[in-house]
Amino acid sequence: MEVIVRFKTSKKLKAAALKKVKRLGITFSDVMNGKLREYVKRGEITFSAKPLRS
């Protein structure tokens, strides 16, 4: 069963994120689910110093 998770962010940040994930051929949900899985598995969230570039 899937659920909807809501959180607040700026319009500018949301637009920039959507633009980048579209270029990569993935969805914003893919990015967020990946970070949530990482947190559940490791108990921590890391942010790469070398971001995936679109």
Secondary structure by P-SEA (a helix, b strand, c coil): cbbbbbbbbcaaaaaaaaaaaaaacccaaaaaaaaaaaaaaccbbbbbcccccc
